[in-house]
């Protein structure tokens, strides 16, 4: 009876950890999709700016400043994305380690 209770308790913990891992994996996939949208949007905006520069002969200094800001924004977004992805992967790894300890 105590053994059944312990096994049931462990099953519940493993189930909870499994649900947390699935939730984290879903979150990672959502963040990757969001990141791709942002990156694509920034890339399209950058391409549009360059096209405008070439076709309308806008002052070079003005456009260069806008491009630089977009590239910095993209770098910042990539940095934040990588940092969050590392945090989520670490959480997933910790959950997997806890789950394996329970088995």
C-alpha positions as CSV (number, residue, x, y, z in Angstrom):
1,X,0.0,0.0,0.0
2,X,2.8,2.4,0.9
3,X,4.6,1.2,-2.2
4,X,1.5,1.9,-4.3
5,X,1.2,5.4,-2.8
6,X,4.9,6.1,-3.5
7,X,4.6,4.9,-7.1
8,X,1.5,6.9,-7.6
9,X,3.2,10.0,-6.2
10,X,6.2,9.5,-8.5
11,X,3.8,9.0,-11.4
12,X,2.2,12.3,-10.6
13,X,5.5,14.1,-10.4
14,X,6.7,12.5,-13.7
15,X,3.4,13.5,-15.4
16,X,3.7,17.1,-14.1
17,X,7.3,17.3,-15.3
18,X,6.3,15.9,-18.7
19,X,3.5,18.5,-19.0
20,X,6.0,21.2,-18.0
21,X,8.5,20.0,-20.7
22,X,5.8,19.9,-23.4
23,X,4.7,23.4,-22.3
24,X,8.3,24.7,-22.5
25,X,8.8,23.1,-25.9
26,X,5.6,24.7,-27.1
27,X,6.8,28.0,-25.8
28,X,10.1,27.6,-27.5
29,X,8.4,26.9,-30.8
30,X,6.1,29.9,-30.4
31,X,9.0,32.2,-29.6
32,X,11.0,30.8,-32.6
33,X,7.9,31.6,-34.9
34,X,7.6,35.1,-33.3
35,X,11.3,35.7,-33.8
36,X,11.1,34.6,-37.5
37,X,8.2,37.1,-38.0
38,X,10.2,39.9,-36.5
39,X,13.3,39.0,-38.4
40,X,11.4,38.7,-41.7
41,X,9.6,42.0,-41.0
42,X,12.9,43.8,-40.2
43,X,14.5,42.2,-43.3
44,X,11.6,43.4,-45.5
45,X,11.7,46.8,-44.0
46,X,15.5,47.0,-44.6
47,X,15.0,45.9,-48.3
48,X,12.3,48.4,-48.8
49,X,14.5,51.2,-47.4
50,X,17.3,50.2,-49.7
51,X,15.0,50.1,-52.7
52,X,13.6,53.6,-51.8
53,X,17.2,54.9,-51.5
54,X,18.1,53.6,-55.0
55,X,14.9,54.6,-56.8
56,X,14.3,58.0,-55.3
57,X,17.9,59.0,-54.5
58,X,17.2,59.9,-50.9
59,X,20.1,61.5,-48.9
60,X,22.5,58.8,-48.1
61,X,23.2,59.9,-44.5
62,X,19.5,59.7,-43.5
63,X,19.0,56.2,-44.9
64,X,22.3,54.9,-43.5
65,X,21.1,56.0,-40.0
66,X,17.8,54.1,-40.5
67,X,19.6,51.0,-41.8
68,X,22.0,51.1,-38.8
69,X,19.1,51.4,-36.4
70,X,17.4,48.4,-38.0
71,X,20.6,46.3,-37.9
72,X,21.0,47.2,-34.2
73,X,17.4,46.4,-33.5
74,X,17.9,43.1,-35.3
75,X,21.0,42.3,-33.3
76,X,19.3,43.3,-30.1
77,X,16.3,41.1,-31.0
78,X,18.7,38.2,-31.8
79,X,20.5,38.6,-28.5
80,X,17.3,38.7,-26.5
81,X,15.9,35.7,-28.4
82,X,19.2,33.7,-27.9
83,X,19.2,34.6,-24.2
84,X,15.6,33.5,-23.7
85,X,16.1,30.3,-25.7
86,X,19.1,29.4,-23.5
87,X,17.0,30.0,-20.4
88,X,14.2,27.8,-21.7
89,X,16.6,25.1,-22.8
90,X,18.2,25.2,-19.3
91,X,14.8,24.9,-17.7
92,X,13.9,22.0,-20.0
93,X,17.2,20.3,-19.1
94,X,16.7,20.8,-15.4
95,X,13.2,19.3,-15.7
96,X,14.5,16.3,-17.6
97,X,17.2,15.7,-15.0
98,X,14.7,15.9,-12.2
99,X,12.5,13.5,-14.0
100,X,15.3,11.1,-14.6
101,X,16.3,11.2,-10.9
102,X,12.7,10.2,-10.0
103,X,12.8,7.2,-12.3
